[in-house]
Amino acid sequence: MRGKVLPAPPEEWPEIVKQAFGILDDNNCICAATLINGLPGETTDDMIKNIELVADLKGTRSLLVPMNFVSMRGSALDNEETFTMKKMTPEHWQLFGECIDHDLKVVPELISIYKTSNGGAIKSLLLRAGAKYITNALQKYVGQMKRGESPTERPEVSKWLNPVIPDLKNFGMAEVR
């Protein structure tokens, strides 16, 4: 995306991210990042580079959260179409699967850190049991996504995809600064 890594060129973005995650990980910081799918102009090559970046981040204590682009009224991209599940390609599903797989491997360590820092052995035991249950339940879906397959077929369209958002001018909010 033009301007994302200024003053560096976009080709250097993956290396900048890897170095930043490495430095923070070396200093016992836990990174969190979002990856936005379906931005206008995104290509299959962009998705493959994102999947490769996630692979390069394995081994760092980090949480990677894939999300789909949502067009928002008043933003620079408000005329663009929201990216929905129906538009996802195998590469999008693969990225989701790789991110979730990465996160599920990091969660036990995060729970261990929580136990150590908060002295909550009982809480930690419950968290660990819950995380293990959720991890086991998700493995089937994560495997499907990593193969580039949708984990679900939704026949109905979610009411949350394109909610009706009232124009704030109708509520006297135009004058609020």
Buried (B, 14 or more C-beta within 10 A) or exposed (E): EEEEBEEEEEEEBBEEBBEEBBEBBEEEEBBEBEBBBBEEEBEEEBBEBBBEBBEBBEEBBBBBEBEBBBBEEEEEEEEBEBBBBEEBBBBBBBBBBBBBBBBBEBBBEBBEBBBEEEEEEEEBEEBBEEBBEEBEEBEEBBEBBBEBBBBEEEEEEEEEEEEEEEEEEEEEEEEEE
